[in-house]
Amino acid sequence: MKKLFFILLILNFAGCTSNEEVADRSQVNWQSIEKDLQSALILAEEGDTINIPGGYFKFEKSLLMDDKQNVVIAGAGMDETILSFKNQNEGAEGLKISQCKNITLVDFTVEDAAGDNIKVSDTDGITFRRLRAQWTGEVSETNGAYALYPVLCKNVLIEECIAIGSSDAGIYVGQSDSVIIRNNEAYRNVAGIESENSNFVEVYGNKAINNTGGILIFDLPGLTQYGEHIKVYDNLIQENNHRNFAPAGNIVGVVPPGTGLMILATRNVEVFNNQIIDNRTVGAAIVSYELVAAISEEEAVEADETQAGSAERINSDYELDENYNPHVGNIYFHDNNFQNSKWFATFQHDFGKLFNFKSPFNPPDIVFDGFMEAERSPAEILCIQEKQKLVFINLDAPNDLEDLNENIAPFVCD
């Protein structure tokens, strides 16, 4: 018979804030339900709902759930049920779920985990709905890498969630298949939303605002699978001009502040009907892993000796992965709205300085690094079909920027 776990505690409420702001917790009456909630996760049977009431609850260890099917973990609302791991002294994740099937997480907040706030791995069927995952206080490279972190999963749905303050990506999906990321909000992360080495992904209806980079579509070497067939549409990608606070050596550390969208070494990506507004350095950047490895080699070697964590690192030995293609292909832009009222690209990154020199007072809408496979035409690699006149830069990176130019014609397609 379907069981219901109730944890009956007094509701405490300290007031709501706007989505990007983090509530003041100084006057909160914190309570502990750690043992009861962990027991509920261990004892849950198929079809159970674990209900967490409203209140402010502190945890010192990770919450773990393994090998469960058809379980719902439900709070009273993201502003009512707050799970804090600020004083965590054991484990890295706040909530960690692995090797499960058909799990739903809904209506609560997880904040300030030592590592990732919510990590789900090796799970077929995972829904994140109306969750807030955040780090409170000023952003820092010591913040966890990922707020919401499904990896090695299938049939992933992330909707109506809020992610704040991640030192890598707020909403991240890695090495997963059949993914929908819709109607979420991401603020003050290094990457607002990121799809990495994942297949059949749709990213739509989201707001990525005030991150370093709004939306990233990456394909990296040395992982369990490669990614393609991505659609990015109907998103608001606005004012992603936050400083980059990723730890040294992390792959997202290469993202210049002021980047709306970045596509790295991925194939079969369609980008359409997005509002790409006031990202001061570049609206959209399309780059090869060869460029990333070249500009990051010294930093990566230094960082690899001292850094560790869940975030993906720069791999200077990417050529050892014989099945990996470091170049982009079949990238299609159409019917987007690019706007930029900013006069200067960032001065915190070499590419921002370059754009200020080559395109003064008019930062580019689309930048392509120029790495192309010889057997393919430019429009087969990057196809641009926009109605408005764009500021476009081809870096000609393979030739050390010798023929950097603004000629968009080879990439315009029918």
VEXKEFI-598224 format. One record per residue (C-alpha): x, y, z. Coordinates in steps of 0.5 Angstrom, whole numbers. Example, Ala and Ser with C-alpha at 12.3 -4.5 7.8 and 13.67 -1.06 7.14 Angstrom:
2
REC      u      v      w
REC     25     -9     16
REC     27     -2     14
***
This chain:
414
REC      u      v      w
REC      0      0      0
REC      3      7     -2
REC      6     10      5
REC      6     17      6
REC     12     20     11
REC     10     26     14
REC     15     30     18
REC     11     35     23
REC     15     41     25
REC     13     48     26
REC     13     53     20
REC     17     58     20
REC     17     64     15
REC     22     70     14
REC     19     73      8
REC     20     73      1
REC     25     76     -4
REC     25     77    -11
REC     28     71    -15
REC     35     74    -16
REC     36     76     -9
REC     38     72     -3
REC     33     72      3
REC     36     75     10
REC     37     68     14
REC     40     72     21
REC     33     72     24
REC     31     65     22
REC     29     59     28
REC     33     53     25
REC     31     46     26
REC     34     39     25
REC     30     34     22
REC     36     31     19
REC     35     24     22
REC     28     23     20
REC     29     26     13
REC     35     21     12
REC     31     15     15
REC     25     17     10
REC     29     17      4
REC     32     10      6
REC     26      7      8
REC     22      9      2
REC     18      4     -2
REC     16      5     -9
REC     10     10    -10
REC     12     13     -4
REC     11     21     -3
REC     16     24      2
REC     13     31      5
REC     17     36      8
REC     13     41     11
REC     15     49     11
REC     20     51     16
REC     28     52     16
REC     32     46     17
REC     40     45     18
REC     44     39     16
REC     51     37     17
REC     51     31     13
REC     49     30      5
REC     42     27      4
REC     43     20      0
REC     38     16     -3
REC     40     10     -8
REC     36      5    -12
REC     29      7    -11
REC     23      7    -16
REC     17     12    -17
REC     18     16    -11
REC     16     24    -10
REC     20     28     -5
REC     16     34     -4
REC     16     41      0
REC     11     46      2
REC     14     51     -3
REC     21     54     -5
REC     20     60     -1
REC     17     55      5
REC     21     49      6
REC     29     51      6
REC     34     46      7
REC     41     49      9
REC     48     46      9
REC     52     52     11
REC     55     48     17
REC     56     41     13
REC     62     37     15
REC     61     31     12
REC     59     29      4
REC     60     34     -1
REC     53     34     -4
REC     46     37     -1
REC     42     32     -3
REC     45     26     -7
REC     40     21    -11
REC     43     15    -15
REC     41      9    -19
REC     34     11    -19
REC     28     11    -23
REC     22     16    -24
REC     24     21    -18
REC     20     27    -17
REC     23     33    -13
REC     18     39    -12
REC     17     45     -8
REC     23     46     -4
REC     30     50     -3
REC     37     47     -2
REC     42     52     -1
REC     50     53      1
REC     52     45      0
REC     59     44      1
REC     59     42     -7
REC     53     41    -11
REC     47     43     -8
REC     43     37    -12
REC     46     32    -15
REC     42     26    -19
REC     46     20    -23
REC     45     14    -27
REC     37     15    -26
REC     32     14    -31
REC     27     19    -30
REC     28     25    -26
REC     24     31    -25
REC     26     38    -22
REC     20     42    -21
REC     19     49    -17
REC     26     48    -14
REC     31     53    -12
REC     38     52    -11
REC     43     57     -9
REC     49     59     -5
REC     47     65      0
REC     52     71      1
REC     57     74     -4
REC     59     69    -10
REC     66     66     -9
REC     70     61    -13
REC     69     57     -6
REC     61     56     -8
REC     59     49    -10
REC     60     48    -18
REC     53     46    -20
REC     46     48    -16
REC     42     43    -20
REC     46     37    -23
REC     43     31    -27
REC     49     27    -30
REC     49     20    -33
REC     41     20    -33
REC     36     19    -38
REC     29     23    -39
REC     31     29    -35
REC     26     35    -34
REC     28     41    -31
REC     22     46    -30
REC     20     53    -26
REC     27     52    -22
REC     31     58    -20
REC     39     57    -19
REC     44     62    -16
REC     51     63    -15
REC     54     57    -18
REC     62     57    -19
REC     60     53    -25
REC     53     52    -28
REC     47     54    -24
REC     43     49    -28
REC     47     43    -31
REC     46     37    -35
REC     52     32    -37
REC     52     26    -41
REC     45     25    -41
REC     39     23    -46
REC     32     26    -47
REC     33     33    -43
REC     28     38    -43
REC     30     45    -39
REC     24     50    -39
REC     21     56    -36
REC     27     56    -31
REC     31     62    -28
REC     39     63    -27
REC     42     69    -24
REC     49     70    -22
REC     52     64    -24
REC     59     63    -28
REC     54     59    -33
REC     47     60    -32
REC     45     54    -36
REC     49     49    -39
REC     48     42    -43
REC     55     38    -44
REC     56     32    -48
REC     48     31    -48
REC     43     28    -53
REC     36     31    -55
REC     36     37    -51
REC     31     42    -51
REC     32     49    -47
REC     27     54    -48
REC     23     59    -44
REC     28     60    -39
REC     31     67    -36
REC     39     67    -36
REC     40     74    -33
REC     47     77    -30
REC     51     70    -30
REC     58     70    -33
REC     55     67    -39
REC     48     66    -40
REC     47     59    -44
REC     53     54    -46
REC     52     48    -50
REC     59     44    -49
REC     62     38    -52
REC     68     36    -48
REC     73     30    -49
REC     75     24    -45
REC     67     23    -42
REC     63     17    -43
REC     59     20    -49
REC     59     26    -54
REC     53     31    -55
REC     49     33    -61
REC     41     35    -63
REC     40     41    -58
REC     35     46    -59
REC     35     53    -56
REC     29     57    -57
REC     24     62    -54
REC     29     64    -48
REC     31     71    -45
REC     39     71    -45
REC     40     78    -42
REC     46     82    -39
REC     50     76    -37
REC     56     81    -35
REC     58     78    -28
REC     65     77    -27
REC     68     70    -28
REC     69     67    -21
REC     70     60    -23
REC     76     56    -20
REC     83     56    -24
REC     83     51    -29
REC     75     49    -30
REC     73     49    -37
REC     68     55    -36
REC     73     59    -33
REC     75     61    -41
REC     68     64    -42
REC     69     72    -42
REC     64     76    -38
REC     59     79    -42
REC     57     72    -46
REC     50     71    -48
REC     51     64    -51
REC     57     60    -52
REC     57     53    -57
REC     63     49    -56
REC     65     43    -60
REC     58     41    -61
REC     54     39    -67
REC     47     39    -69
REC     45     45    -65
REC     39     50    -67
REC     38     57    -64
REC     32     61    -65
REC     27     66    -63
REC     31     68    -57
REC     32     75    -54
REC     39     76    -54
REC     40     83    -50
REC     46     87    -47
REC     51     82    -46
REC     56     86    -47
REC     62     82    -50
REC     58     78    -55
REC     51     75    -56
REC     53     68    -59
REC     60     65    -59
REC     62     59    -63
REC     68     56    -62
REC     73     50    -62
REC     76     46    -57
REC     83     47    -60
REC     82     54    -59
REC     80     53    -51
REC     86     48    -50
REC     91     53    -54
REC     89     59    -50
REC     88     55    -43
REC     94     51    -43
REC     99     54    -38
REC     93     55    -33
REC     90     48    -34
REC     97     45    -32
REC     98     49    -26
REC     91     48    -24
REC     91     40    -25
REC     96     40    -19
REC     92     43    -14
REC     85     43    -16
REC     79     38    -15
REC     72     37    -15
REC     66     36    -19
REC     67     41    -25
REC     70     39    -31
REC     77     41    -32
REC     81     44    -38
REC     84     38    -42
REC     90     39    -46
REC     91     32    -48
REC     84     32    -52
REC     87     29    -58
REC     88     23    -54
REC     81     22    -55
REC     81     19    -62
REC     73     19    -63
REC     72     26    -60
REC     71     32    -66
REC     74     38    -63
REC     70     42    -68
REC     63     45    -69
REC     58     43    -74
REC     51     44    -77
REC     50     50    -72
REC     44     54    -75
REC     42     61    -72
REC     35     64    -74
REC     30     69    -72
REC     33     71    -66
REC     33     78    -63
REC     40     81    -62
REC     41     87    -58
REC     47     91    -55
REC     46     98    -52
REC     53     97    -49
REC     59    101    -52
REC     65     96    -49
REC     66     89    -49
REC     69     87    -42
REC     76     89    -41
REC     77     83    -36
REC     79     78    -42
REC     83     78    -48
REC     78     77    -53
REC     74     83    -50
REC     80     87    -51
REC     81     84    -58
REC     73     86    -59
REC     74     93    -57
REC     80     94    -61
REC     77     91    -68
REC     70     93    -67
REC     70     99    -62
REC     63    102    -59
REC     60     96    -63
REC     61     89    -59
REC     59     83    -64
REC     53     79    -64
REC     56     73    -67
REC     63     71    -66
REC     66     65    -70
REC     73     62    -68
REC     74     60    -76
REC     76     53    -74
REC     73     49    -80
REC     74     42    -83
REC     77     42    -90
REC     71     38    -93
REC     65     42    -91
REC     63     49    -93
REC     62     55    -88
REC     55     54    -88
REC     55     47    -87
REC     59     49    -81
REC     55     55    -79
REC     49     57    -82
REC     46     64    -80
REC     39     66    -83
REC     37     72    -79
REC     33     78    -81
REC     37     83    -78
REC     44     86    -80
REC     49     83    -75
REC     56     85    -72
REC     60     79    -74
REC     67     77    -73
REC     71     71    -76
REC     77     70    -71
REC     81     66    -76
REC     84     63    -70
REC     87     57    -74
REC     92     63    -77
REC     93     67    -71
REC     88     72    -72
REC     92     74    -79
REC     85     75    -83
REC     81     77    -77
REC     75     79    -81
REC     67     81    -81
REC     65     78    -87
REC     59     74    -85
REC     57     72    -93
REC     60     65    -93
REC     56     63    -87
REC     49     66    -89
REC     44     61    -92
REC     38     60    -95
***
